[in-house]
Amino acid sequence: MNDAHDADREPTEPIADPAPEPTPPSDLVPPQWAPPAAGSAPQPASAAAGAHPEPTLPLAPSLLPPPPAHPPTAADLTVRLPGAPFGAGPGGPAAPRTERGGRPAGWVWPLVAALALVVGLGGGFLGALGYDKLNGDTTAGPGYSTGGLSSQDLENKAPLAAPGSVAAVAQAVLPSTVQIIAEYKGEDAGASGSGWVLDRNGHIVTNNHVIADAAKNNGPIVVIDHDRNRYDAKVIGRSSVYDLAILYVEKHGSLKPVKLGSSAQLQVGEPVVAIGSPLNLPDTVTSGIVSYLHRPVTTGASADESSYIDAIQTDAAINPGNSGGPLVDQQGEVVGVNSAIATAGGSSTGGEAGNIGVGFAIPVEQVRVTADQILKTGKAQYPVIGAKVKTGGVSSGEGAELDEIVPNSPAQAAGLHKGDVITHVNGSRVTDGTALIVAIRTYQPGETIEFTLTRGSQTKKVKVTLDGKDG
């Protein structure tokens, strides 16, 4: 897919190249993710026809034989309850078939995944157009705090004093994990996802794609705790760019928060546990290891709903409905938010997309930053430099080529030129446009970062001060 250039779009994102041969890059659209469903199939095949599948999309269940040979795509993990409408494609929802055991069959997520990937690579602006003002952007009333995250009653003690077994971790963290039922496409209980208790003040963390449709339409959102108590929830704020949302439950006295950990301390091979409500099955626990750290991942099922994440990759089984649930370490501390799964491709008409041992979680450090911003202002910000970068196609691995420099932008002020190839950000290597976007988004507006770049035969170091946008 190759998006047409739009002057209003923010220039620090990818420009998509068509599948076979590269064509002039187009604008980037901020990342966000379209929810998958636990009982219905996603978009119709027509939506992804001709789309070039990308290697990372939002979660979707998949159990079919190996699909066509091409890179895996990522699908988000929201589940649509059986009988609920599914799919956000132009062709309308598709009703799923069921196999033995009531498992939805005939998932078309590979379609959505392929489309999402193409959109992500096709570019996007840094989320400015993808941000919805919620509740008039007012921060009056319960749930908000001028002091941000630091003023909340957080859990300071790890559930386990020392690394424990999967059983011990599950026993400690399950009481802090919730299921989220949200309106989707006119159905009050059309989407099912997961979440976890952030503090003793009634705040719940989940993925934006779980509640995005309900938030846009002022639809109902219900939080169900470990004891199956139900609470009405409202959206305090959400970020389509980072795929995070903060909910508020008024009667929260019995909710137990989980301790925030540190993904920066994780090591590849370290055991982790994923908890959530896959396929509308609450309190499901799976385990695995950290497979990779700082994996650049882009997901989303539409141009204005795509996200770029500096992801934790894990082989712990996660499926639709796990979206928003916690990924925890051996002491039961949250290190990430389960958000996407890679799929092996699949049929564009009826292939399934589910766990293949390649899942992705948003690092908890990003949760801290985004939650703090949302609690203070009801919205989140992300950094931009004002330059467009080529994405899509086959990466040479040599860096990210800038395709356009926006006038009066941080990129122009820093002396960046069209055609510059960025090879490092603050000393860390970037291999392509997606990696550059993800690297930039790990910093905050106002910070100054250093690019190492090649311009012709020269190698230069350039410092850029990041601007910010809501999204």
N, C-alpha and C positions, 0 to 999 in steps of 0.2 A: 504494500500500500504506500502511496506517495501522496502526502497531504500537500495541498496548495499553500503557497506562502501567504501568511496573514500578518500584517504589520503590527497588529495588536498583541500578537503572541510573544511570550517572553523568550528571550534569546539566551538560554543557558542550557539548552536541552538538545536532544538528538534530532537529527534530520533523517528521515527514513529513506532507505534505498530500496528499490523494487527487488523482488526475489532474485531473478536470475542475474540481471545486469544493473549496475548502479545508474541512477538517474539523478537529476538535480535534486539536492536535498530540500526538504520542506520543513515547516515549523514543527516544533515539539509541543506535545500536549502533556500536561502534568499527569502524573501517574495516579491511578486509583484502581479499585478493583471491583468487578461486578460479582455479586454473590452467586454461588452455586447452590443447588438445592438437594435436599435429602429425599426427594421423592418425585422429582420431576426432572425432565431433561432440559438442557439449556437451549441456546439459540438454534434456529433452523440451519440446515446445512448451507442454505443459500447465503447466509450471512458471511460465511468464511470462504466462499468459493473464490479460488484464485489467490487467497491470502497466503503469505509466506510464513509458515509456522516459526515462532520464536522459542527460544529455549527456556522460557519461564513464565508461567501464567498462574492464575488463582486456582485454588484447590478444586479438585473434582475426582469422584470415585472412578476407578478403572480396573476392570478385572478381565478384559478380553484378551485374546491371543495377541502376540506382538503385532502392532500396526506397522504402517509403512516406515521405511527407514529414513528418518530425518530427525533433527535435533528435538529433544523433549521440550514441551511447552509447560508453562505454569498456570495453574488455575486456582482461583480463590476457593476458600473452604466453607462458605456459607451453605447451609442446606435448606432446600425448600421442602416443606413437609409434604407427605403423600397427598396428592390431589390438589396441591397448591400450584398456581401458575409458576412457570419457570422460564428463564431466558429473557434477555433484554434486547434481543435482536429485532430488527425491523420486521421480521416475518411473524412476530408474535410468539407466545409461549408454546412449548411442545409438551404434551402429556407423556409421562414416562410409563414404561411397562414395568411389571414387577416380576422378579424371579422368586424361587423358593425362599422362604424365610422372610418374605416381604421386602427384600432388598430391591431398590429401584434399578431397573435395567434400561438399556438403550440410551445411556447418557450421551449427550452430544457435546460434552465439555471440550473434547479436543477441538471442536469448532470454535468455541468461545476462546479457548486458550490460544488457538492459532490467530484469531482475530485480535485478541488482546495483545499478543506479542507483536503483531504487525503494527498495531497502533502505537505501542510503546516505542518500537524502533522507528516508527514513522515520525516520531518527534512529538513535541508538545511544548507548551510553554510551562514555566515552572509552577503551574497550578493556579495562577491568578484567576483564570476563567473557570476553573473547576471548583472554586470555593463558593459555598452557599452561605449567605448570612442567615444565621439562625436566631430566632427570637428577637429580631430587630437589632442583633449585636449588643443587646443590653446585658450588663453583668449585675443587674440588681436582682435581689432575691436569693433564696437558698441555693447552695451548690457552688457558688462563686467565692473567691477569696482574693483580696488585694495582696495577700502575702504569698499567694501561689502554693506550690507543693510544700515548701518549707514550713508553712503554717498549719499543715494538716497533721492529724494524729496518726502517724505512720507506725507500722510494726518495726521495732528496732532489733528484735531478737530472732535469730535463725530458728526455724522449726526444729531442726536437729542440731545438737551441739557438735557432732562429728558426722562425716559422710556416712550415710546409712544405705540400707537396701531399698530396692524399688518399693517393697511393701511398706517400709517405714516412711518413705517420702510420700507415698500415696495417702497413707493414713493422716499425715501431717498437713497436706496441702488440699485434699479434697474438700474440707469444710470451707475453704476460701475460694473455691471455683464455682462458677455459676453457669447456668444455661440462659440464653437470651432468645426470646421469641419476639419477632418484630413483624410489622405490617409489610407486605410486599405485593405490589401490583393489585392493590385493592383488597387483599386477603389479610385480615387482622393477624393471623398466625401463619403468614405465608413464608417466613424465613426463620431458620433456626441456626444459632451460632453459640459461641462460648464467650466467657469473660472471667474476670477475677476481681476480688475486692482489693482496692488500692489502699484504703485507709479506714479509720473508724468514723469518718464524717459522711459516709454514704456514697462514695465515689466508686464506680466500676469501670474497668478498662476493657475495651473490646476493639475489634477492627471496624473501621469506618464502613467497609462494604457490607457488614452485617446489618447495620441500621440505616444506611444511606437513604434507601427508598422511604422508610418510615419517617426519617427526619425531613425529607423534602416535602412530604405530604401530610405532616403533622399526624402520622399514624401512630397507633399504640405500640409501646415497647414494654415487654414484661421480663423481669429478671426472676429466675427460679433458683433458689439456693440448694445446698446439699441435702437439706431436710425436706425439699419440695415445697417450701413456702414461696408464695408468689408476691412480687412487688411491682407496682407501676413505676416506670422509670422515665426520666426526661433527659434529653441530650443537652449537656452543658456546652460542648463544643466538639468539633471533629476536624480532621485533616485528611483530605483526599490524597495529598502528596505523600504523606507518611502512612496512610491507611490506619489511622488511629482515631478512636473516639472515647470521650469521657462521658459516662452516664451518671445520673444522680438519683438515689433512692431516698425518699424522705424518711420512711420508717425503717431505719437501718440498725437499730440497737442490737439485733442478734447476728449481724454480719461480721465475719472474722477476717481481718486483712491478712495478706501474706507479705512476707518481707521482700523488698526489692534487693536483688543481688547485683552482680557485675558480670557482664558478658566479656569484659576486657580480661578477666582472669581465666576464662575458659581456655582449654587446650584441645587440639584435635585428638580424638580418641577418648575423651572424657565422657563418662556416662551422663545421660540426661533423661528426663521423664516428661512426657507430654500428657496433659489432662484436658478433657473437654467433652463435648457432646456430639461426636461424629454420627451422621445419619440419624440424628435425633435420639441418640442413645446416651443419656446423661451419665456423668461420673465415670467415663471411660478412661482407663489409664494404659498408656503404652510406653515402652522404653527403648532406648537406643544409645547412640553415641553422637558426639559432635563430629560431623564428617568433614566440615570445612568452615573456615572463618572468613568474614569479609567477602562473601560471594556477591558480586553485583547482580541483582535480580530486578527485572522489570515485569510488572504484571498489570492487568486491567483488561476489561472487556469492551471498552469504548474509548474514543479519543479523549474524552474529558474525564475518564475514570481509570487512570493508570498511575502506578506508583513505582518508584525506584527505591530499592532497599539495599543497604549494606548488610546482607543477611547472614544469619547463622544457619548453616546447612546441617540437617540431621537425618538419620535413617529411622528415627522413631516413627512409627506408623501414625500418620495424620490424614484425615479424609474430610470431605464436606461436613460441616458442622463443628469442626475443630477450630474454625476461624475465631481468633480473639482469645483462645485459651492459653494458659501459661505453659511455657517450657521452663522446667526448673532443674537445678543442679542436685547433687547428692545430699545437700543439707536442706533442700526444700525451698531455696531462695529462687525467685523468678529471675531468669536470665534473658528471656525473650517472649515474644507474643507469636504464637503459631499463626501463619497467615497465608502461605501458598505452598503448592506442591508441583513438582515437575511431572509432566506426563510424557509418555513415549510417542505421542502423536495420536494415532487412532483414526478411525474412519470419520470422514466429515459428515456422515449421515447418521451413524448410529453407534460409533465407537464409544467405549467407556473410558473415563479418565479417573484414576484413583491412585491410591498409594503404591508407589514403586520403590519406596525407600529413599526418596529424595524430597525432603520437605524443607521449608524455609521459615525462619522466625525473625521478627524485627527485634533488634537488640534492646535490652531494657534501658540502656542509656538514652536512646531516642524517646522512650516512654517518659522518662524523667523530664526531658526538655519540653516535649510537646504537652504533657499534662500540666507542667508549671505555667506555660503560656496560656493554655485554655482556661485554667482556673482563675487566672488574673484577668483575662480579656474576653474569654469566650471563643477565641480563635487562635490559630497557630500560624507561625511564619516559617518560611524556608528561604535559603540563600540563593541569590542569582548574581551572575557576572555580566549579563548582557551580551552573550555571544552564543551563536548556534553551532552545534557540532554534528558531524555526520555520524549516523548510526545505521545499523542494518547491514545486510549483505554478509560477506565473509570477512572477518576481521584479519588484518595483516599482523596484529599483535604489536605493531610498532608505536601505537599511541592514538590519540584522538585529534582528528583534524578539524580545525575551526573553519566553518563555512561562511560565517557572516559576523561582523562586529556591529553592534547597534550604536548609533551616535549618542554621545553624552552618557555612556554607560561606564561602569567600573572597568570593563575590558578595554574600552577605548582609552580611558584615563591611564591604564597601566601600560599602554603601548602595544597591545596585542594586535595581530594582523590576520586577515583572512589567509588561510593556507598554513598558519602555524600548526605544528603538530605537538600537542602536549604529551609528554612522556612520564612526568612525575608530578604529584601534588604533595607538597611538604615532604619530599623525599620518598614517597610511596609510589611505586610504578602504576601507571594506568595503561591498559593495552588497547582500549577502544573508546568510542563515544559514550556508551552506557556506563563503563567503568568511571569515566570522568564525571558524569552527572552524579553517580552514586557517591564518589569521593567528595565532591563539593558539598553534597547535602548532609555530610556528617559534621559539617561546621555550621556556625550560626551567623546570621546577618551582623555586620559590623566587625567581624574578625578579618584579619589579613592573612592570606595564605600565599605560598610561593609555588609558582609553576616552573618546571624545567621544560623547555621546549626546543624544538629544532626548527630553524627557518633557513631553508636552503641547505647550505653546508655548515651553517653556524649552530652552536648550542648556546642557549641563553637561559638565564633565570630571571623571572619577572614576578613581582609581588602585586597581588590584587586584593583590594578591600571589598568584601562582599556586601551587596545590597540585599534587601529583603522584600518579600511579598507575602501576602496572606494566602493560605491554601492548605 
